[in-house]
Amino acid sequence: MEQRDLELIGRWIERDPELKKYVEEHREFEKKLEEFNRRPYLTAAETMERKRLQKLKLAGRDKIEQILAQHRKKEGMI
């Protein structure tokens, strides 16, 4: 994430429960994906789970971006 996004998240995360939920999920997916990425090879099931997590992480990132866009408008940043 860009520094600007991280600063905005820092300002709003405690005031916006939905943003907090998606940021925490995003971080959790990132941790799980890092575990898969450290392995030299994955089983077919692990590969499928890795792809599923990647999709969930991306969908969450899109939702975070939507929420941040709303907060940028509130702060007059756009």
Order of alpha helices (4+ residues) and beta strands (2+ residues): alpha-alpha-alpha
